[in-house]
Amino acid sequence: MLVDIFMPQACFGPNFPCFMSGNSCARPLPRAPHSLSPASSLLDVTYPYLVAGDFNIHNSATEPSRLLSFQEEKESARGFNRAADLEFTLLNTPGDYTRFL
């Protein structure tokens, strides 16, 4: 889900009269890593973009104390590499869970 928000006063400065907010929820699939690719969740846009959701990927950047399998590291690298290429910033505190049972 994506929402474009336009602000007449340009809340992110005069060059950015709008920003986008997105919510993604990717689930692991039996024959593919996840139901959403990094490219479909982490868009290359020219204005501020906040994306939130459950990506269902495990990476040492978000879970530094967890022992990850080679497969988990490999699958999560696609998303984290795309995020780095697009200069996204992780807002969660590494190691703090965002879901509790």
MMTF fields as JSON, N, C-alpha, C and O atoms, coordinates in Angstrom:
{
  "mmtfVersion": "1.0.0",
  "mmtfProducer": "UNKNOWN",
  "numBonds": 403,
  "numAtoms": 404,
  "numGroups": 101,
  "numChains": 1,
  "numModels": 1,
  "chainsPerModel": [1],
  "groupsPerChain": [101],
  "chainIdList": ["A"],
  "bondAtomList": [4, 2, 8, 6, 12, 10, 16, 14, 20, 18, 24, 22, 28, 26, 32, 30, 36, 34, 40, 38, 44, 42, 48, 46, 52, 50, 56, 54, 60, 58, 64, 62, 68, 66, 72, 70, 76, 74, 80, 78, 84, 82, 88, 86, 92, 90, 96, 94, 100, 98, 104, 102, 108, 106, 112, 110, 116, 114, 120, 118, 124, 122, 128, 126, 132, 130, 136, 134, 140, 138, 144, 142, 148, 146, 152, 150, 156, 154, 160, 158, 164, 162, 168, 166, 172, 170, 176, 174, 180, 178, 184, 182, 188, 186, 192, 190, 196, 194, 200, 198, 204, 202, 208, 206, 212, 210, 216, 214, 220, 218, 224, 222, 228, 226, 232, 230, 236, 234, 240, 238, 244, 242, 248, 246, 252, 250, 256, 254, 260, 258, 264, 262, 268, 266, 272, 270, 276, 274, 280, 278, 284, 282, 288, 286, 292, 290, 296, 294, 300, 298, 304, 302, 308, 306, 312, 310, 316, 314, 320, 318, 324, 322, 328, 326, 332, 330, 336, 334, 340, 338, 344, 342, 348, 346, 352, 350, 356, 354, 360, 358, 364, 362, 368, 366, 372, 370, 376, 374, 380, 378, 384, 382, 388, 386, 392, 390, 396, 394, 400, 398],
  "bondOrderList": [1, 1, 1, 1, 1, 1, 1, 1, 1, 1, 1, 1, 1, 1, 1, 1, 1, 1, 1, 1, 1, 1, 1, 1, 1, 1, 1, 1, 1, 1, 1, 1, 1, 1, 1, 1, 1, 1, 1, 1, 1, 1, 1, 1, 1, 1, 1, 1, 1, 1, 1, 1, 1, 1, 1, 1, 1, 1, 1, 1, 1, 1, 1, 1, 1, 1, 1, 1, 1, 1, 1, 1, 1, 1, 1, 1, 1, 1, 1, 1, 1, 1, 1, 1, 1, 1, 1, 1, 1, 1, 1, 1, 1, 1, 1, 1, 1, 1, 1, 1],
  "groupList": [{"groupName": "MET", "atomNameList": ["N", "CA", "C", "O"], "elementList": ["N", "C", "C", "O"], "formalChargeList": [0, 0, 0, 0], "bondAtomList": [1, 0, 2, 1, 3, 2], "bondOrderList": [1, 1, 2], "singleLetterCode": "M", "chemCompType": "L-PEPTIDE LINKING"}, {"groupName": "LEU", "atomNameList": ["N", "CA", "C", "O"], "elementList": ["N", "C", "C", "O"], "formalChargeList": [0, 0, 0, 0], "bondAtomList": [1, 0, 2, 1, 3, 2], "bondOrderList": [1, 1, 2], "singleLetterCode": "L", "chemCompType": "L-PEPTIDE LINKING"}, {"groupName": "VAL", "atomNameList": ["N", "CA", "C", "O"], "elementList": ["N", "C", "C", "O"], "formalChargeList": [0, 0, 0, 0], "bondAtomList": [1, 0, 2, 1, 3, 2], "bondOrderList": [1, 1, 2], "singleLetterCode": "V", "chemCompType": "L-PEPTIDE LINKING"}, {"groupName": "ASP", "atomNameList": ["N", "CA", "C", "O"], "elementList": ["N", "C", "C", "O"], "formalChargeList": [0, 0, 0, 0], "bondAtomList": [1, 0, 2, 1, 3, 2], "bondOrderList": [1, 1, 2], "singleLetterCode": "D", "chemCompType": "L-PEPTIDE LINKING"}, {"groupName": "ILE", "atomNameList": ["N", "CA", "C", "O"], "elementList": ["N", "C", "C", "O"], "formalChargeList": [0, 0, 0, 0], "bondAtomList": [1, 0, 2, 1, 3, 2], "bondOrderList": [1, 1, 2], "singleLetterCode": "I", "chemCompType": "L-PEPTIDE LINKING"}, {"groupName": "PHE", "atomNameList": ["N", "CA", "C", "O"], "elementList": ["N", "C", "C", "O"], "formalChargeList": [0, 0, 0, 0], "bondAtomList": [1, 0, 2, 1, 3, 2], "bondOrderList": [1, 1, 2], "singleLetterCode": "F", "chemCompType": "L-PEPTIDE LINKING"}, {"groupName": "PRO", "atomNameList": ["N", "CA", "C", "O"], "elementList": ["N", "C", "C", "O"], "formalChargeList": [0, 0, 0, 0], "bondAtomList": [1, 0, 2, 1, 3, 2], "bondOrderList": [1, 1, 2], "singleLetterCode": "P", "chemCompType": "L-PEPTIDE LINKING"}, {"groupName": "GLN", "atomNameList": ["N", "CA", "C", "O"], "elementList": ["N", "C", "C", "O"], "formalChargeList": [0, 0, 0, 0], "bondAtomList": [1, 0, 2, 1, 3, 2], "bondOrderList": [1, 1, 2], "singleLetterCode": "Q", "chemCompType": "L-PEPTIDE LINKING"}, {"groupName": "ALA", "atomNameList": ["N", "CA", "C", "O"], "elementList": ["N", "C", "C", "O"], "formalChargeList": [0, 0, 0, 0], "bondAtomList": [1, 0, 2, 1, 3, 2], "bondOrderList": [1, 1, 2], "singleLetterCode": "A", "chemCompType": "L-PEPTIDE LINKING"}, {"groupName": "CYS", "atomNameList": ["N", "CA", "C", "O"], "elementList": ["N", "C", "C", "O"], "formalChargeList": [0, 0, 0, 0], "bondAtomList": [1, 0, 2, 1, 3, 2], "bondOrderList": [1, 1, 2], "singleLetterCode": "C", "chemCompType": "L-PEPTIDE LINKING"}, {"groupName": "GLY", "atomNameList": ["N", "CA", "C", "O"], "elementList": ["N", "C", "C", "O"], "formalChargeList": [0, 0, 0, 0], "bondAtomList": [1, 0, 2, 1, 3, 2], "bondOrderList": [1, 1, 2], "singleLetterCode": "G", "chemCompType": "PEPTIDE LINKING"}, {"groupName": "ASN", "atomNameList": ["N", "CA", "C", "O"], "elementList": ["N", "C", "C", "O"], "formalChargeList": [0, 0, 0, 0], "bondAtomList": [1, 0, 2, 1, 3, 2], "bondOrderList": [1, 1, 2], "singleLetterCode": "N", "chemCompType": "L-PEPTIDE LINKING"}, {"groupName": "SER", "atomNameList": ["N", "CA", "C", "O"], "elementList": ["N", "C", "C", "O"], "formalChargeList": [0, 0, 0, 0], "bondAtomList": [1, 0, 2, 1, 3, 2], "bondOrderList": [1, 1, 2], "singleLetterCode": "S", "chemCompType": "L-PEPTIDE LINKING"}, {"groupName": "ARG", "atomNameList": ["N", "CA", "C", "O"], "elementList": ["N", "C", "C", "O"], "formalChargeList": [0, 0, 0, 0], "bondAtomList": [1, 0, 2, 1, 3, 2], "bondOrderList": [1, 1, 2], "singleLetterCode": "R", "chemCompType": "L-PEPTIDE LINKING"}, {"groupName": "HIS", "atomNameList": ["N", "CA", "C", "O"], "elementList": ["N", "C", "C", "O"], "formalChargeList": [0, 0, 0, 0], "bondAtomList": [1, 0, 2, 1, 3, 2], "bondOrderList": [1, 1, 2], "singleLetterCode": "H", "chemCompType": "L-PEPTIDE LINKING"}, {"groupName": "THR", "atomNameList": ["N", "CA", "C", "O"], "elementList": ["N", "C", "C", "O"], "formalChargeList": [0, 0, 0, 0], "bondAtomList": [1, 0, 2, 1, 3, 2], "bondOrderList": [1, 1, 2], "singleLetterCode": "T", "chemCompType": "L-PEPTIDE LINKING"}, {"groupName": "TYR", "atomNameList": ["N", "CA", "C", "O"], "elementList": ["N", "C", "C", "O"], "formalChargeList": [0, 0, 0, 0], "bondAtomList": [1, 0, 2, 1, 3, 2], "bondOrderList": [1, 1, 2], "singleLetterCode": "Y", "chemCompType": "L-PEPTIDE LINKING"}, {"groupName": "GLU", "atomNameList": ["N", "CA", "C", "O"], "elementList": ["N", "C", "C", "O"], "formalChargeList": [0, 0, 0, 0], "bondAtomList": [1, 0, 2, 1, 3, 2], "bondOrderList": [1, 1, 2], "singleLetterCode": "E", "chemCompType": "L-PEPTIDE LINKING"}, {"groupName": "LYS", "atomNameList": ["N", "CA", "C", "O"], "elementList": ["N", "C", "C", "O"], "formalChargeList": [0, 0, 0, 0], "bondAtomList": [1, 0, 2, 1, 3, 2], "bondOrderList": [1, 1, 2], "singleLetterCode": "K", "chemCompType": "L-PEPTIDE LINKING"}],
  "groupTypeList": [0, 1, 2, 3, 4, 5, 0, 6, 7, 8, 9, 5, 10, 6, 11, 5, 6, 9, 5, 0, 12, 10, 11, 12, 9, 8, 13, 6, 1, 6, 13, 8, 6, 14, 12, 1, 12, 6, 8, 12, 12, 1, 1, 3, 2, 15, 16, 6, 16, 1, 2, 8, 10, 3, 5, 11, 4, 14, 11, 12, 8, 15, 17, 6, 12, 13, 1, 1, 12, 5, 7, 17, 17, 18, 17, 12, 8, 13, 10, 5, 11, 13, 8, 8, 3, 1, 17, 5, 15, 1, 1, 11, 15, 6, 10, 3, 16, 15, 13, 5, 1],
  "groupIdList": [1, 2, 3, 4, 5, 6, 7, 8, 9, 10, 11, 12, 13, 14, 15, 16, 17, 18, 19, 20, 21, 22, 23, 24, 25, 26, 27, 28, 29, 30, 31, 32, 33, 34, 35, 36, 37, 38, 39, 40, 41, 42, 43, 44, 45, 46, 47, 48, 49, 50, 51, 52, 53, 54, 55, 56, 57, 58, 59, 60, 61, 62, 63, 64, 65, 66, 67, 68, 69, 70, 71, 72, 73, 74, 75, 76, 77, 78, 79, 80, 81, 82, 83, 84, 85, 86, 87, 88, 89, 90, 91, 92, 93, 94, 95, 96, 97, 98, 99, 100, 101],
  "secStructList": [7, 3, 3, 3, 3, 3, 7, 6, 6, 7, 6, 6, 7, 6, 6, 7, 1, 3, 3, 3, 3, 3, 3, 3, 3, 7, 7, 7, 7, 1, 1, 1, 1, 7, 1, 1, 7, 2, 2, 2, 2, 1, 7, 7, 7, 1, 1, 7, 3, 3, 3, 3, 3, 3, 7, 7, 7, 7, 7, 6, 6, 6, 7, 6, 6, 1, 7, 7, 7, 2, 2, 2, 2, 2, 2, 2, 2, 2, 2, 2, 2, 2, 2, 2, 2, 6, 6, 7, 7, 7, 7, 1, 7, 6, 6, 7, 7, 1, 7, 7, 7],
  "xCoordList": [0.843, 0.0, 0.896, 1.864, 0.574, 1.33, 0.38, -0.741, 0.841, 0.063, 0.997, 2.048, 0.611, 1.33, 0.676, -0.545, 1.483, 0.974, 1.566, 2.783, 0.692, 1.116, 0.841, -0.244, 1.828, 1.727, 2.031, 3.117, 1.101, 1.36, 2.58, 3.284, 2.833, 3.974, 5.26, 6.295, 5.234, 6.425, 7.133, 8.152, 6.599, 7.096, 8.542, 9.156, 9.112, 10.511, 11.373, 12.396, 10.964, 11.707, 11.069, 10.203, 11.489, 10.834, 10.948, 10.128, 11.945, 12.114, 11.243, 11.195, 10.556, 9.778, 8.359, 8.083, 7.453, 6.067, 5.254, 4.082, 5.874, 5.151, 6.107, 7.325, 5.543, 6.308, 5.406, 4.185, 6.013, 5.275, 5.46, 6.549, 4.398, 4.455, 3.967, 2.937, 4.705, 4.351, 4.347, 5.055, 3.557, 3.491, 3.615, 2.853, 4.574, 4.806, 4.803, 5.275, 4.276, 4.31, 4.683, 3.871, 5.9, 6.384, 6.369, 6.738, 5.947, 5.968, 6.862, 6.945, 7.52, 8.362, 7.494, 6.385, 8.013, 7.324, 8.15, 9.373, 7.495, 8.238, 9.246, 10.322, 8.927, 9.819, 10.549, 11.338, 10.299, 10.953, 11.257, 10.609, 12.24, 12.57, 11.389, 11.116, 10.69, 9.606, 8.56, 8.809, 7.391, 6.276, 6.453, 5.819, 7.293, 7.587, 9.087, 9.892, 9.439, 10.857, 11.275, 10.428, 12.569, 13.028, 12.674, 12.398, 12.679, 12.374, 10.918, 10.615, 10.015, 8.611, 8.287, 7.257, 9.127, 8.905, 9.758, 9.317, 10.964, 11.911, 12.032, 12.881, 11.17, 11.078, 12.148, 12.568, 12.577, 13.552, 12.786, 12.474, 12.484, 11.722, 12.591, 13.623, 12.172, 12.98, 12.537, 13.012, 11.649, 11.171, 11.176, 11.314, 11.03, 11.09, 10.076, 8.936, 10.522, 9.713, 9.95, 11.081, 8.894, 8.946, 8.255, 7.093, 8.951, 8.348, 8.426, 9.466, 7.314, 7.236, 6.607, 5.993, 6.761, 6.111, 6.9, 7.857, 6.479, 7.139, 7.745, 7.047, 9.039, 9.728, 10.105, 10.485, 10.001, 10.339, 11.72, 11.909, 12.682, 14.072, 14.899, 14.608, 15.909, 16.772, 18.176, 18.723, 18.743, 20.047, 20.776, 20.156, 22.093, 22.88, 22.75, 23.023, 22.344, 22.146, 20.963, 20.965, 19.951, 18.771, 18.773, 18.137, 19.479, 19.522, 20.973, 21.375, 21.762, 23.198, 23.542, 24.622, 22.662, 22.993, 22.467, 22.726, 21.752, 21.181, 22.168, 22.803, 22.289, 23.097, 22.247, 21.21, 22.696, 21.934, 22.528, 23.74, 21.662, 22.134, 22.663, 22.377, 23.426, 23.921, 22.751, 22.81, 21.686, 20.517, 19.838, 19.446, 19.701, 19.087, 19.914, 19.365, 21.221, 22.101, 22.003, 21.943, 21.988, 21.914, 20.603, 20.601, 19.487, 18.181, 18.011, 17.422, 18.517, 18.352, 19.273, 18.981, 20.372, 21.337, 20.699, 21.037, 19.79, 19.131, 18.417, 18.563, 17.644, 16.908, 17.812, 17.628, 18.793, 19.684, 20.594, 20.915, 21.011, 21.822, 21.013, 21.514, 19.763, 18.912, 18.68, 18.766, 18.388, 18.168, 19.414, 19.301, 20.577, 21.819, 22.041, 22.438, 21.785, 21.957, 21.047, 21.428, 19.84, 18.883, 18.999, 18.212, 19.982, 20.269, 19.118, 18.841, 18.451, 17.444, 18.155, 19.317, 17.455, 17.974, 17.07, 15.848, 17.652, 16.896, 16.522, 17.399, 15.229, 14.772, 14.656, 14.654, 14.56, 14.474, 15.825, 16.872, 15.797, 17.018, 17.43, 16.656, 18.642, 19.063, 18.96, 19.425, 18.344, 18.165, 16.838, 16.426, 16.151, 14.832, 13.772, 13.692, 12.966, 11.929, 10.773, 10.451, 10.157, 9.001, 7.712, 6.629, 7.818, 6.645, 6.838, 7.891, 5.811, 5.858, 4.657, 3.558, 4.862, 3.749, 3.263, 2.333],
  "yCoordList": [-1.158, 0.0, 1.231, 1.3, 2.197, 3.446, 4.623, 4.587, 5.659, 6.888, 8.05, 8.195, 8.874, 10.116, 11.228, 11.389, 11.987, 13.064, 14.373, 14.559, 15.27, 16.575, 17.638, 17.69, 18.479, 19.53, 20.871, 21.041, 21.821, 23.129, 23.841, 24.551, 23.654, 24.313, 23.512, 23.93, 22.384, 21.562, 21.207, 21.806, 20.247, 19.893, 19.404, 19.38, 19.013, 18.586, 19.595, 19.234, 20.841, 21.888, 22.239, 21.511, 23.344, 23.842, 22.908, 22.982, 22.033, 21.12, 19.874, 19.085, 19.688, 18.467, 18.793, 18.754, 19.115, 19.401, 18.134, 18.218, 16.971, 15.736, 14.704, 14.817, 13.712, 12.542, 11.33, 11.453, 10.175, 8.937, 8.075, 8.003, 7.436, 6.477, 5.135, 5.063, 4.1, 2.778, 1.754, 1.903, 0.722, -0.379, -1.672, -1.913, -2.497, -3.758, -4.898, -4.76, -6.0, -7.203, -8.361, -8.817, -8.827, -9.929, -11.211, -11.207, -12.28, -13.551, -14.527, -14.481, -15.396, -16.399, -17.341, -17.703, -17.723, -18.652, -19.926, -19.889, -21.05, -22.304, -22.323, -22.903, -21.705, -21.79, -20.478, -20.419, -19.458, -18.164, -17.586, -17.941, -16.698, -16.151, -15.459, -15.725, -14.573, -13.813, -13.414, -13.417, -13.072, -12.69, -11.303, -11.004, -10.462, -9.133, -9.002, -9.361, -8.492, -8.258, -6.931, -6.071, -6.753, -5.463, -4.3, -3.197, -4.533, -3.46, -3.014, -1.857, -3.903, -3.513, -2.823, -2.155, -2.961, -2.307, -1.062, -0.077, -1.113, -0.004, 0.708, 0.376, 1.688, 2.372, 3.442, 4.066, 3.64, 4.671, 5.917, 6.096, 6.779, 7.998, 9.212, 9.097, 10.367, 11.582, 12.451, 13.579, 11.963, 12.72, 11.808, 10.594, 12.362, 11.542, 10.389, 10.55, 9.238, 8.024, 7.243, 6.871, 7.005, 6.207, 4.891, 4.873, 3.799, 2.478, 1.715, 1.677, 1.116, 0.328, -1.01, -1.165, -1.955, -3.24, -4.387, -4.207, -5.554, -6.778, -7.427, -8.052, -7.271, -7.802, -9.269, -9.922, -9.787, -11.187, -11.564, -12.63, -10.674, -10.999, -10.825, -9.976, -11.63, -11.596, -11.232, -11.834, -10.235, -9.736, -9.274, -8.849, -9.36, -8.95, -7.448, -7.017, -6.653, -5.218, -4.964, -3.985, -5.831, -5.649, -6.562, -6.26, -7.667, -8.643, -9.046, -10.165, -8.134, -8.396, -9.585, -10.16, -9.961, -11.071, -12.423, -13.447, -12.442, -13.688, -14.384, -13.744, -15.695, -16.487, -16.78, -17.437, -16.29, -16.425, -17.509, -17.723, -18.174, -19.18, -18.482, -17.308, -19.205, -18.675, -18.255, -17.213, -19.061, -18.771, -17.471, -16.658, -17.276, -16.038, -14.81, -13.8, -14.914, -13.798, -13.525, -12.371, -14.589, -14.445, -13.793, -12.88, -14.259, -13.715, -12.276, -11.46, -11.956, -10.6, -9.605, -8.41, -10.069, -9.172, -8.399, -7.235, -9.016, -8.322, -7.067, -5.996, -7.202, -6.064, -5.014, -3.817, -5.469, -4.517, -3.818, -2.643, -4.509, -3.86, -2.814, -1.726, -3.139, -2.153, -0.942, 0.197, -1.182, -0.076, 0.81, 2.035, 0.208, 0.981, 1.77, 2.935, 1.136, 1.823, 3.047, 4.053, 2.96, 4.064, 5.014, 5.952, 4.77, 5.596, 5.632, 6.669, 4.493, 4.372, 4.302, 3.902, 4.69, 4.626, 3.729, 3.873, 2.814, 1.937, 2.717, 3.226, 2.814, 3.571, 2.702, 3.225, 1.398, 0.503, 0.423, 0.552, 0.215, -0.018, -1.47, -2.377, -1.713, -3.088, -3.923, -3.518, -5.085, -5.982, -5.839, -6.754, -4.711, -4.53, -5.116, -4.767, -6.003, -6.633, -5.669, -4.86, -5.775, -4.94, -5.739, -5.196, -7.016, -7.872, -8.734, -9.34, -8.777, -9.573, -10.504, -10.123, -11.691, -12.653, -12.687, -13.43],
  "zCoordList": [0.0, 0.0, 0.0, 0.757, -0.845, -0.931, -0.816, -1.322, -0.148, -0.024, -0.34, 0.282, -1.306, -1.583, -0.773, -0.802, -0.059, 0.782, 0.273, 0.263, -0.146, -0.653, 0.397, 0.976, 0.635, 1.644, 0.97, 0.417, 1.005, 0.369, 0.952, 0.234, 2.252, 2.893, 2.74, 3.259, 2.051, 1.805, 3.11, 3.451, 3.825, 5.163, 5.178, 6.245, 4.033, 3.977, 3.226, 2.645, 3.24, 2.561, 1.222, 0.736, 0.628, -0.591, -1.787, -2.703, -1.798, -2.927, -2.835, -3.778, -1.716, -1.514, -1.05, 0.149, -1.98, -1.593, -1.3, -0.934, -1.46, -1.161, -0.596, -0.736, 0.035, 0.434, 0.304, 0.216, 0.293, 0.118, 1.358, 1.927, 1.757, 2.852, 2.302, 1.631, 2.59, 2.105, 3.215, 4.211, 3.047, 3.996, 3.206, 2.27, 3.585, 2.892, 3.891, 5.019, 3.466, 4.285, 3.375, 2.57, 3.505, 2.682, 3.512, 4.686, 2.902, 3.608, 2.865, 1.638, 3.585, 2.926, 2.086, 2.48, 0.939, 0.052, -0.115, 0.016, -0.402, -0.526, -1.672, -1.526, -2.806, -3.971, -4.28, -5.222, -3.515, -3.722, -2.347, -1.362, -2.281, -0.961, -0.27, 0.901, -0.986, -0.364, -1.386, -2.592, -0.885, -1.753, -2.379, -3.39, -1.803, -2.363, -2.587, -1.728, -3.736, -4.006, -3.38, -3.136, -3.118, -2.602, -3.526, -3.052, -4.834, -5.786, -5.694, -5.984, -5.297, -5.205, -3.89, -3.792, -2.884, -1.587, -1.403, -0.811, -1.908, -1.746, -3.085, -3.913, -3.278, -4.563, -4.717, -3.742, -5.943, -6.264, -6.684, -7.861, -5.714, -5.976, -5.674, -5.013, -6.159, -6.012, -4.849, -4.714, -4.014, -2.866, -1.648, -1.797, -0.438, 0.771, 0.743, 0.307, 1.217, 1.182, 2.471, 2.782, 3.202, 4.421, 4.136, 3.73, 4.343, 4.134, 5.448, 6.105, 5.812, 7.036, 6.692, 5.637, 7.571, 7.329, 7.898, 8.651, 7.524, 7.961, 6.731, 5.933, 6.591, 5.422, 5.583, 4.612, 6.797, 7.069, 6.554, 5.968, 6.779, 6.457, 7.726, 8.568, 7.836, 9.019, 8.56, 7.637, 9.225, 8.849, 10.096, 11.071, 10.058, 11.223, 11.508, 12.629, 10.531, 10.767, 11.692, 12.439, 11.654, 12.494, 13.709, 14.718, 13.615, 14.715, 14.987, 14.67, 15.577, 15.736, 16.63, 16.49, 17.533, 18.436, 17.943, 18.575, 16.853, 16.332, 15.397, 14.56, 15.55, 14.634, 13.4, 13.487, 12.267, 11.04, 10.153, 10.128, 9.437, 8.485, 7.237, 7.003, 6.449, 5.182, 4.301, 3.648, 4.279, 3.457, 3.897, 3.059, 5.213, 5.717, 5.307, 4.868, 5.455, 5.072, 3.572, 3.148, 2.776, 1.319, 0.896, 0.07, 1.458, 1.087, 1.556, 0.847, 2.738, 3.257, 2.568, 2.553, 2.002, 1.359, 0.208, -0.006, -0.531, -1.648, -1.162, -1.751, -0.085, 0.452, 1.065, 0.845, 1.838, 2.495, 1.49, 1.67, 0.444, -0.591, -1.344, -1.63, -1.665, -2.354, -1.452, -1.909, -0.183, 0.75, 0.839, 0.856, 0.893, 0.962, -0.328, -0.285, -1.476, -2.757, -2.87, -3.467, -2.295, -2.357, -1.166, -1.036, -0.298, 0.875, 1.876, 2.479, 2.046, 3.097, 4.445, 4.524, 5.492, 6.844, 7.671, 7.631, 8.41, 9.292, 10.548, 11.245, 10.839, 12.007, 13.258, 14.372, 13.089, 14.242, 14.943, 14.307, 16.235, 16.974, 16.753, 17.059, 16.223, 15.998, 17.281, 18.347, 17.146, 18.279, 18.991, 19.705, 18.817, 19.421, 18.497, 17.319, 19.046, 18.234, 18.028, 18.898, 16.855, 16.544, 16.627, 16.41, 16.938, 17.077, 18.309, 18.509, 19.121, 20.343, 20.371, 19.968, 20.835, 20.956, 22.38, 22.697]
}
